[in-house]
Amino acid sequence: MDRRSFRTERGDTGSAVHVPSKPPAKPHPLSKRTIVMMSQTVGVPYLPFLQRLRASFAKLTLAGLLATGAAAPTWADQPAPVNEQVLRLVTANMPRSLDPINIDAQRIINNGFAEPLVHQSLDGARLIPALARSWTLVEPTLWRIELQPNARFWSGAAVDAEAVRAALERHQRANPRARALLQGASFRAAGPTTLEIRTAAPDPAFLFKTVTVGIHNAAAAEAMGDRFHREADLTGYFRPTRFIPGELIVGEPFEGHWGPRPRLNRIEARFVVDPQTRFLAMQAGEAEMDGNVQIEQRRAYLRLNRFNFPPVNSTTWNVWLNFRHPLLADAGIREALSLGVNRDEIVGGVLRPIAVHATGHFPAGLPYAIATRQLSDPARARQLLDELGWRPGPDGVRVRNDQRLEFRVLTYGWWHSAAVALEAQWRRIGVGITLRVVEPTASNQIMLDGDFEIATYCSCGSATGDLHGQLRAFYQTGVTQNWGRYSNPQVDALIDNLQGEFDEARRFDLARQIQTLVQRDHALIYVANSDLIGIAHAPRVRGADPDRPRDITPGMFIVAR
């Protein structure tokens, strides 16, 4: 892994925290390693945070870290005092911008800084009010939205229908991801707090498309220009008091918010790319939430038996193939790559015990999922490549007409272990692989630019109330989030039919037909179903919303000791 790709240019100076003046005679054996790892992955300015970690580790023993039967502190059910209502999040997903149209405005909805019109329930079946308090489909192509009457931007400006219209239109113009979701829709302020949305075609699931679209003061964005990236005017129940793009964001309750005041008095979200360091920060009491629990750390958390894991929805981990690459445009090579993936080895080894075999785009067991798996058969993969004229070279990598059969695989953070496994498996069938390891947030722009050959990118199938929107984003010709530029006219036609279908049984059948075709084409390589990226809460955290387990929500609080 190239640690240089994880360095940052600025860091937090840290809040004042007591560090013992006399270090113990025998420091904790992991503390020095942690300091080195963090200085290499997030930069020297984080030393105050690292010093706090080191001081905390010095009070522990390795046996104390790993023992499962050790006595744990007990917590009361009542909230802690106001000055203790602080939640510190360590995460690999940090916003580089607060402007919701920016591709790197990560977790601004999850952390309570921005709000969409509606949220989606964990099972994907329901819409939950946010800035929209109610909604009605008055005609097959007309939605009427009633907004929260007392909503305000942080500046104090009213979040009325005209402001929401302007925000949605700005997303249409300038947000590459939202442009496809909102394509063809028009917006009209029908009253002070009444917004009408006209879709180009009937779409009974249209509002599900808006759950990641943060409402913002578009007039302020136009007036402020680039300053809006740091000083955005949003509506969330938390408002930033400090923001270092890509590294740190601190927020306190927005007193003008339309909803209940958060029970937390402050949140601090910090970029920590290394998963072991996030785990150790939780262990040392320097964080209350790990936003990206990876498989190795999940096992360590479970051994300790004192952290809480809010249930999150399973996703289908898939590998993206770039059809713009001339070799990957060859259906035979794509099939050979899929056959060369030993899914038993990954499900039963790398991702054990939180994964099962994948079927199609959607996780197995959902009513619109398919049951057919992509096959794993390395012997057949080698035979297929032989038939295509690729012969093993001196180093084992296949060659045809002096061209080597080799690819670069884009990967990062939580996918790295699985990418290493794929590298070894594909080498066994004669395909050369070079891993290109990047910072998680850097991967977004790389995918948007199409600057990849194969990618273990976290754009994964999951439960949804908007089958059309999700399948269109992945597989319809010309859509931005169809990262690999897959194209099949038959699939396009089925996706178009799915948009306007109101009958549930028929929608599910169309979704299964689409998945069968894209699986046959090896549009993506489906590897496993898992909740690979989990969430961990410290024992003192209470009040997580079961429908929004990845989010910091107003009902969350810290309990007293």
TORBA-824008 format. One record per residue (C-alpha): x, z, y. Coordinates in steps of 0.05 Angstrom, whole numbers. Each point is the difference from the previous one (the first is absolute). Layout:
REM residues N
site x=X | z=Z | y=Y
...
//
This chain:
REM residues 561
site x=0 | z=0 | y=0
site x=27 | z=-19 | y=69
site x=-6 | z=66 | y=38
site x=17 | z=-35 | y=65
site x=-70 | z=-31 | y=0
site x=-30 | z=69 | y=7
site x=38 | z=23 | y=61
site x=-36 | z=9 | y=65
site x=26 | z=-1 | y=72
site x=-36 | z=62 | y=28
site x=-21 | z=66 | y=-29
site x=-35 | z=64 | y=17
site x=39 | z=59 | y=27
site x=-46 | z=46 | y=-39
site x=-36 | z=62 | y=21
site x=34 | z=67 | y=5
site x=3 | z=31 | y=-69
site x=42 | z=59 | y=-21
site x=59 | z=-19 | y=-42
site x=37 | z=59 | y=-33
site x=66 | z=12 | y=33
site x=33 | z=21 | y=-65
site x=-5 | z=-52 | y=-54
site x=-4 | z=27 | y=-71
site x=64 | z=2 | y=-40
site x=-29 | z=-49 | y=-51
site x=-42 | z=-52 | y=35
site x=-54 | z=-34 | y=-40
site x=32 | z=-57 | y=-39
site x=-49 | z=-52 | y=26
site x=7 | z=17 | y=74
site x=64 | z=-38 | y=15
site x=-26 | z=-60 | y=-38
site x=-64 | z=3 | y=41
site x=38 | z=2 | y=66
site x=42 | z=-61 | y=-20
site x=-61 | z=-38 | y=-26
site x=-41 | z=13 | y=62
site x=56 | z=-16 | y=49
site x=9 | z=-67 | y=-36
site x=-74 | z=-17 | y=-4
site x=-30 | z=25 | y=65
site x=59 | z=9 | y=47
site x=42 | z=55 | y=31
site x=-52 | z=20 | y=53
site x=-41 | z=33 | y=-55
site x=53 | z=54 | y=-11
site x=-45 | z=57 | y=27
site x=-51 | z=-17 | y=-53
site x=55 | z=-4 | y=-52
site x=29 | z=66 | y=21
site x=-67 | z=33 | y=-10
site x=-4 | z=-31 | y=-69
site x=70 | z=24 | y=-17
site x=-15 | z=71 | y=25
site x=-63 | z=0 | y=-43
site x=35 | z=-26 | y=-62
site x=54 | z=53 | y=8
site x=-52 | z=53 | y=-14
site x=-21 | z=-32 | y=-65
site x=32 | z=-10 | y=-68
site x=-5 | z=-61 | y=-43
site x=-38 | z=41 | y=-51
site x=-48 | z=21 | y=53
site x=-12 | z=-72 | y=21
site x=-16 | z=-24 | y=-70
site x=-31 | z=59 | y=-35
site x=-74 | z=-9 | y=-14
site x=-15 | z=72 | y=-14
site x=30 | z=31 | y=62
site x=-46 | z=44 | y=41
site x=-30 | z=-39 | y=58
site x=-23 | z=27 | y=67
site x=-74 | z=15 | y=5
site x=-44 | z=-27 | y=55
site x=-63 | z=26 | y=31
site x=-62 | z=-42 | y=8
site x=-5 | z=10 | y=75
site x=36 | z=-44 | y=50
site x=68 | z=20 | y=26
site x=8 | z=17 | y=74
site x=-3 | z=-57 | y=49
site x=75 | z=-2 | y=10
site x=9 | z=-13 | y=-75
site x=-50 | z=-57 | y=-2
site x=55 | z=-52 | y=-4
site x=4 | z=-54 | y=-54
site x=68 | z=-34 | y=-9
site x=-4 | z=-66 | y=-36
site x=61 | z=-34 | y=-31
site x=-13 | z=-73 | y=-14
site x=32 | z=-68 | y=-10
site x=-55 | z=-33 | y=41
site x=10 | z=12 | y=73
site x=-28 | z=-41 | y=58
site x=48 | z=-40 | y=42
site x=-57 | z=-13 | y=48
site x=-64 | z=34 | y=20
site x=-34 | z=-66 | y=16
site x=-50 | z=-12 | y=-56
site x=11 | z=-75 | y=0
site x=74 | z=10 | y=-18
site x=17 | z=-11 | y=-73
site x=44 | z=62 | y=2
site x=-53 | z=47 | y=29
site x=0 | z=37 | y=-67
site x=-40 | z=63 | y=-14
site x=-30 | z=4 | y=70
site x=-69 | z=3 | y=-31
site x=22 | z=44 | y=-58
site x=32 | z=50 | y=48
site x=-61 | z=3 | y=46
site x=29 | z=-37 | y=60
site x=-45 | z=-61 | y=-5
site x=-70 | z=-10 | y=-26
site x=-37 | z=-60 | y=-30
site x=-75 | z=-11 | y=4
site x=-8 | z=27 | y=-70
site x=41 | z=30 | y=-57
site x=-7 | z=-19 | y=-74
site x=-12 | z=52 | y=-54
site x=53 | z=10 | y=-53
site x=-39 | z=-38 | y=-53
site x=-10 | z=-59 | y=48
site x=-76 | z=5 | y=-7
site x=-21 | z=31 | y=66
site x=12 | z=-5 | y=74
site x=12 | z=64 | y=40
site x=-16 | z=5 | y=74
site x=58 | z=2 | y=49
site x=-9 | z=-32 | y=70
site x=-62 | z=-32 | y=-28
site x=-53 | z=53 | y=-13
site x=-50 | z=-49 | y=-32
site x=-6 | z=-73 | y=-18
site x=-54 | z=-49 | y=-22
site x=1 | z=-70 | y=-29
site x=-57 | z=-28 | y=41
site x=10 | z=-72 | y=-24
site x=44 | z=-30 | y=-54
site x=52 | z=-15 | y=53
site x=-14 | z=54 | y=52
site x=24 | z=72 | y=0
site x=-24 | z=51 | y=52
site x=47 | z=59 | y=11
site x=-17 | z=64 | y=37
site x=63 | z=33 | y=27
site x=15 | z=73 | y=9
site x=-32 | z=14 | y=69
site x=54 | z=47 | y=25
site x=63 | z=-36 | y=-24
site x=58 | z=-5 | y=49
site x=69 | z=-30 | y=-1
site x=57 | z=48 | y=14
site x=1 | z=-25 | y=71
site x=-72 | z=23 | y=9
site x=-29 | z=-71 | y=1
site x=-65 | z=-8 | y=-37
site x=1 | z=-30 | y=-70
site x=-62 | z=-41 | y=13
site x=-24 | z=-64 | y=-33
site x=38 | z=-43 | y=50
site x=65 | z=36 | y=-14
site x=-9 | z=-6 | y=-75
site x=-16 | z=-74 | y=7
site x=64 | z=-11 | y=39
site x=42 | z=38 | y=-52
site x=-28 | z=-40 | y=-58
site x=11 | z=-66 | y=36
site x=72 | z=21 | y=15
site x=10 | z=13 | y=-75
site x=-28 | z=-70 | y=-13
site x=49 | z=-32 | y=48
site x=63 | z=39 | y=-12
site x=-2 | z=39 | y=-66
site x=24 | z=-44 | y=-57
site x=-33 | z=43 | y=-53
site x=-66 | z=12 | y=36
site x=-6 | z=-73 | y=20
site x=-19 | z=-20 | y=-71
site x=-46 | z=60 | y=-9
site x=-39 | z=-14 | y=64
site x=3 | z=-76 | y=-3
site x=-63 | z=-33 | y=26
site x=-32 | z=64 | y=25
site x=-25 | z=8 | y=71
site x=-13 | z=65 | y=37
site x=-51 | z=16 | y=54
site x=-16 | z=63 | y=39
site x=-76 | z=5 | y=-8
site x=-4 | z=66 | y=37
site x=46 | z=55 | y=25
site x=13 | z=26 | y=-71
site x=-30 | z=-57 | y=-40
site x=47 | z=-53 | y=-29
site x=-24 | z=-62 | y=-35
site x=44 | z=-38 | y=-49
site x=-18 | z=-70 | y=-20
site x=36 | z=-27 | y=-61
site x=11 | z=-74 | y=-14
site x=-34 | z=6 | y=-68
site x=-40 | z=55 | y=-35
site x=46 | z=56 | y=-19
site x=-33 | z=64 | y=-26
site x=67 | z=36 | y=-4
site x=27 | z=-20 | y=69
site x=8 | z=71 | y=27
site x=48 | z=17 | y=-56
site x=47 | z=-51 | y=32
site x=6 | z=44 | y=62
site x=25 | z=65 | y=-34
site x=73 | z=-15 | y=19
site x=-16 | z=-28 | y=70
site x=17 | z=54 | y=52
site x=-42 | z=-1 | y=64
site x=41 | z=4 | y=63
site x=-5 | z=-11 | y=75
site x=13 | z=-74 | y=3
site x=-2 | z=-2 | y=76
site x=55 | z=52 | y=3
site x=40 | z=-39 | y=-52
site x=-2 | z=-63 | y=42
site x=18 | z=38 | y=63
site x=57 | z=40 | y=-31
site x=34 | z=-54 | y=-41
site x=56 | z=26 | y=-44
site x=-10 | z=71 | y=25
site x=-63 | z=2 | y=-42
site x=42 | z=3 | y=-63
site x=22 | z=71 | y=20
site x=-57 | z=21 | y=46
site x=-61 | z=-29 | y=-34
site x=-69 | z=22 | y=22
site x=-37 | z=16 | y=-64
site x=-58 | z=45 | y=-22
site x=27 | z=44 | y=-56
site x=-11 | z=74 | y=-8
site x=75 | z=10 | y=6
site x=39 | z=-25 | y=60
site x=75 | z=-10 | y=0
site x=42 | z=48 | y=41
site x=65 | z=-31 | y=-24
site x=14 | z=-67 | y=-32
site x=67 | z=-28 | y=-23
site x=-19 | z=-68 | y=-31
site x=15 | z=-3 | y=-74
site x=26 | z=72 | y=-3
site x=-45 | z=54 | y=27
site x=-70 | z=11 | y=27
site x=-29 | z=67 | y=23
site x=-73 | z=7 | y=15
site x=-48 | z=53 | y=27
site x=-77 | z=0 | y=1
site x=-32 | z=-47 | y=50
site x=-48 | z=46 | y=37
site x=-44 | z=-58 | y=22
site x=-14 | z=-25 | y=-71
site x=-72 | z=-13 | y=-17
site x=3 | z=37 | y=-67
site x=19 | z=70 | y=-23
site x=66 | z=27 | y=25
site x=55 | z=-2 | y=-54
site x=15 | z=67 | y=-31
site x=74 | z=-17 | y=1
site x=32 | z=15 | y=67
site x=58 | z=-49 | y=-9
site x=25 | z=-53 | y=-49
site x=71 | z=-23 | y=-6
site x=13 | z=-64 | y=-40
site x=72 | z=-15 | y=-14
site x=32 | z=-61 | y=-33
site x=38 | z=21 | y=-62
site x=14 | z=-61 | y=-43
site x=33 | z=35 | y=-58
site x=-52 | z=27 | y=-50
site x=45 | z=56 | y=-26
site x=11 | z=25 | y=71
site x=-75 | z=1 | y=12
site x=-8 | z=41 | y=-64
site x=54 | z=49 | y=21
site x=-30 | z=7 | y=69
site x=-66 | z=20 | y=-33
site x=37 | z=48 | y=-46
site x=36 | z=33 | y=58
site x=-64 | z=10 | y=40
site x=22 | z=-51 | y=53
site x=-60 | z=-44 | y=-12
site x=-73 | z=9 | y=-20
site x=-16 | z=-72 | y=-21
site x=39 | z=-54 | y=-37
site x=-33 | z=-66 | y=15
site x=37 | z=-41 | y=-52
site x=9 | z=37 | y=-66
site x=38 | z=-46 | y=-47
site x=1 | z=4 | y=-75
site x=65 | z=40 | y=-9
site x=-22 | z=51 | y=52
site x=-70 | z=3 | y=-29
site x=30 | z=26 | y=-64
site x=40 | z=52 | y=38
site x=-60 | z=22 | y=40
site x=-41 | z=8 | y=-63
site x=53 | z=43 | y=-32
site x=-5 | z=48 | y=58
site x=-76 | z=5 | y=-9
site x=-13 | z=25 | y=71
site x=-12 | z=-62 | y=43
site x=-67 | z=-34 | y=7
site x=-12 | z=-74 | y=-13
site x=-64 | z=-28 | y=31
site x=-28 | z=-54 | y=-46
site x=16 | z=-70 | y=26
site x=-27 | z=-66 | y=-25
site x=37 | z=-39 | y=-52
site x=29 | z=-67 | y=21
site x=27 | z=-60 | y=-37
site x=75 | z=-6 | y=9
site x=15 | z=-74 | y=5
site x=62 | z=-42 | y=14
site x=-6 | z=-53 | y=55
site x=27 | z=-70 | y=-13
site x=14 | z=-47 | y=59
site x=-29 | z=-68 | y=-16
site x=41 | z=-30 | y=57
site x=61 | z=8 | y=-45
site x=5 | z=-66 | y=-39
site x=15 | z=36 | y=-66
site x=-57 | z=49 | y=7
site x=-48 | z=-57 | y=15
site x=13 | z=-19 | y=-73
site x=-56 | z=31 | y=-42
site x=45 | z=1 | y=-61
site x=53 | z=43 | y=34
site x=-54 | z=48 | y=27
site x=-28 | z=7 | y=-70
site x=69 | z=13 | y=-29
site x=13 | z=54 | y=52
site x=-66 | z=33 | y=-18
site x=14 | z=-4 | y=-75
site x=69 | z=30 | y=12
site x=-28 | z=64 | y=30
site x=0 | z=54 | y=-53
site x=-62 | z=37 | y=24
site x=4 | z=50 | y=-58
site x=69 | z=20 | y=24
site x=-24 | z=10 | y=72
site x=-66 | z=34 | y=-15
site x=29 | z=44 | y=-55
site x=67 | z=13 | y=34
site x=11 | z=-12 | y=74
site x=-71 | z=18 | y=21
site x=-17 | z=50 | y=-55
site x=-47 | z=39 | y=0
site x=-41 | z=-27 | y=59
site x=-9 | z=-73 | y=-20
site x=-40 | z=-43 | y=-48
site x=3 | z=-74 | y=-13
site x=-28 | z=-46 | y=53
site x=-53 | z=-51 | y=-13
site x=-16 | z=-43 | y=61
site x=1 | z=11 | y=74
site x=-44 | z=63 | y=-2
site x=17 | z=63 | y=-39
site x=-29 | z=2 | y=-70
site x=-67 | z=35 | y=-7
site x=-32 | z=-23 | y=65
site x=-65 | z=-39 | y=-11
site x=30 | z=-63 | y=32
site x=67 | z=4 | y=-37
site x=19 | z=-46 | y=-58
site x=25 | z=24 | y=-68
site x=51 | z=-54 | y=-14
site x=74 | z=17 | y=9
site x=58 | z=-44 | y=17
site x=44 | z=-4 | y=-62
site x=69 | z=29 | y=-8
site x=41 | z=-42 | y=-48
site x=75 | z=-9 | y=17
site x=11 | z=-45 | y=-61
site x=-54 | z=-48 | y=24
site x=29 | z=4 | y=71
site x=68 | z=-23 | y=-26
site x=-33 | z=-55 | y=-41
site x=-39 | z=-24 | y=61
site x=62 | z=-3 | y=43
site x=36 | z=-39 | y=-55
site x=-57 | z=-50 | y=0
site x=6 | z=-7 | y=76
site x=73 | z=-18 | y=-8
site x=32 | z=65 | y=23
site x=60 | z=17 | y=-44
site x=40 | z=65 | y=0
site x=64 | z=-4 | y=41
site x=66 | z=36 | y=-14
site x=-25 | z=64 | y=33
site x=-68 | z=-3 | y=-33
site x=-37 | z=-27 | y=61
site x=-35 | z=-66 | y=-16
site x=20 | z=-65 | y=33
site x=-33 | z=-68 | y=7
site x=33 | z=-59 | y=34
site x=53 | z=47 | y=29
site x=-54 | z=45 | y=30
site x=-1 | z=73 | y=-20
site x=-66 | z=34 | y=-16
site x=6 | z=60 | y=45
site x=-41 | z=35 | y=53
site x=4 | z=55 | y=52
site x=-50 | z=57 | y=-9
site x=-22 | z=36 | y=62
site x=-11 | z=74 | y=-13
site x=1 | z=68 | y=33
site x=-9 | z=75 | y=-10
site x=-52 | z=16 | y=-52
site x=5 | z=-68 | y=-34
site x=75 | z=2 | y=-9
site x=1 | z=30 | y=-70
site x=-50 | z=-50 | y=-25
site x=38 | z=-57 | y=33
site x=63 | z=21 | y=-37
site x=-39 | z=-3 | y=-65
site x=-26 | z=-69 | y=17
site x=71 | z=-23 | y=16
site x=23 | z=21 | y=-69
site x=-60 | z=-31 | y=-35
site x=6 | z=-67 | y=34
site x=75 | z=-3 | y=-14
site x=-18 | z=5 | y=-74
site x=-37 | z=-66 | y=5
site x=56 | z=-33 | y=40
site x=-25 | z=9 | y=71
site x=50 | z=26 | y=51
site x=-26 | z=52 | y=49
site x=29 | z=29 | y=63
site x=-36 | z=60 | y=30
site x=-11 | z=-1 | y=75
site x=-14 | z=72 | y=19
site x=-30 | z=13 | y=69
site x=-32 | z=56 | y=39
site x=-75 | z=4 | y=-17
site x=-24 | z=-16 | y=70
site x=47 | z=-59 | y=5
site x=-34 | z=-33 | y=-59
site x=-64 | z=-13 | y=40
site x=31 | z=-50 | y=47
site x=41 | z=-31 | y=-56
site x=-64 | z=-14 | y=-39
site x=-35 | z=-26 | y=62
site x=57 | z=-48 | y=13
site x=0 | z=-23 | y=-73
site x=74 | z=18 | y=-4
site x=0 | z=19 | y=-74
site x=3 | z=-32 | y=-68
site x=-28 | z=54 | y=-45
site x=-25 | z=66 | y=28
site x=-22 | z=68 | y=-27
site x=-42 | z=9 | y=63
site x=-55 | z=52 | y=4
site x=-59 | z=-45 | y=13
site x=-39 | z=19 | y=-62
site x=-70 | z=-9 | y=-28
site x=-45 | z=61 | y=5
site x=-73 | z=22 | y=-1
site x=-39 | z=-29 | y=58
site x=-69 | z=-13 | y=26
site x=24 | z=-67 | y=27
site x=18 | z=-43 | y=-60
site x=-1 | z=-62 | y=43
site x=47 | z=27 | y=52
site x=52 | z=27 | y=-49
site x=1 | z=-61 | y=-45
site x=1 | z=-47 | y=60
site x=60 | z=37 | y=30
site x=40 | z=-8 | y=-64
site x=-20 | z=-69 | y=-26
site x=-35 | z=-46 | y=50
site x=40 | z=-57 | y=27
site x=31 | z=12 | y=68
site x=-18 | z=73 | y=9
site x=56 | z=42 | y=30
site x=1 | z=55 | y=-53
site x=4 | z=-52 | y=-55
site x=74 | z=14 | y=5
site x=21 | z=-48 | y=-55
site x=-41 | z=-59 | y=28
site x=-36 | z=-10 | y=-67
site x=-53 | z=-54 | y=4
site x=-54 | z=-23 | y=-48
site x=-62 | z=-38 | y=26
site x=-43 | z=27 | y=-56
site x=19 | z=71 | y=19
site x=-13 | z=-15 | y=73
site x=-70 | z=-24 | y=-16
site x=-17 | z=61 | y=-42
site x=25 | z=46 | y=56
site x=-45 | z=-36 | y=50
site x=-59 | z=9 | y=-47
site x=16 | z=73 | y=-8
site x=-4 | z=13 | y=75
site x=-74 | z=-14 | y=7
site x=-24 | z=27 | y=-68
site x=-47 | z=60 | y=8
site x=-15 | z=11 | y=-74
site x=48 | z=52 | y=-28
site x=3 | z=-26 | y=-71
site x=15 | z=-70 | y=25
site x=54 | z=27 | y=48
site x=34 | z=36 | y=-57
site x=-3 | z=-63 | y=-44
site x=31 | z=-43 | y=55
site x=55 | z=51 | y=9
site x=16 | z=-3 | y=-74
site x=1 | z=-76 | y=1
site x=50 | z=1 | y=58
site x=45 | z=50 | y=-35
site x=0 | z=-41 | y=-64
site x=23 | z=-63 | y=37
site x=55 | z=33 | y=41
site x=25 | z=36 | y=-62
site x=3 | z=-66 | y=-37
site x=40 | z=-30 | y=58
site x=47 | z=60 | y=2
site x=-13 | z=5 | y=75
site x=28 | z=70 | y=-6
site x=31 | z=38 | y=-57
site x=-43 | z=61 | y=-16
site x=42 | z=57 | y=-28
site x=-38 | z=66 | y=-3
site x=-59 | z=40 | y=26
site x=21 | z=66 | y=31
site x=-5 | z=47 | y=59
site x=74 | z=-12 | y=8
site x=4 | z=27 | y=70
site x=-32 | z=68 | y=0
site x=-10 | z=54 | y=52
site x=26 | z=72 | y=-6
site x=-26 | z=58 | y=41
site x=34 | z=68 | y=6
site x=-40 | z=59 | y=-28
site x=-21 | z=22 | y=70
site x=-35 | z=-66 | y=16
site x=-76 | z=0 | y=-6
site x=-59 | z=-43 | y=21
site x=24 | z=-69 | y=-22
site x=-56 | z=-51 | y=1
site x=-10 | z=-26 | y=-72
site x=-21 | z=-68 | y=28
site x=62 | z=-5 | y=44
site x=55 | z=34 | y=-41
site x=57 | z=-38 | y=33
site x=-23 | z=20 | y=70
site x=9 | z=60 | y=45
site x=-72 | z=16 | y=16
site x=-34 | z=49 | y=49
site x=-21 | z=49 | y=-55
site x=71 | z=12 | y=-26
site x=32 | z=68 | y=16
site x=55 | z=48 | y=-20
site x=-21 | z=65 | y=-35
site x=29 | z=68 | y=15
site x=54 | z=31 | y=-43
//
